[in-house]
Amino acid sequence: MKEPAWRQEGEEPDYRFSLANERTFLAWVRTALALLAGGVVLEQFSSQLGPHVVVVILAVALGVLSAVLSVLAYVRWRANEIAMRNARRLPTSVALPLLSAVVLTVAAVIAVLFVVH
């Protein structure tokens, strides 16, 4: 695999910071997988919740969030690596507020469905 051009920029960061950045990336990927699993479980085992179309929408929302989070994890990892190489501040990310908002919304709708049922 060809090395990306940005790896030639700046100075090689301390390997401990690169490894920490990689562990953070993997944590985001695990979170994305957990969201995907939650969406599958919700759709497959929610026979007591209804209306079913709302449950399907929630499951799809979790699946979409999982995909978006996977992409954002890579973008964030890459941006952090570039910042470390160039001795700049680490960039902010839209991932945290996006994840919080979607999970809050899904949890609130599920809670309402439990109460209404």
Buried (B, 14 or more C-beta within 10 A) or exposed (E): EEEEEEEEEBEEBEEEEBEEBEEBBEEBBEBBEEBBEBBBEBBEEBEEBEEEEBBBBBBEBBBBBBEBBBEBBEBBBBBBBBBBBEEEEEEEBEBEEBBEEBBEEBEEBBEEBEEEE
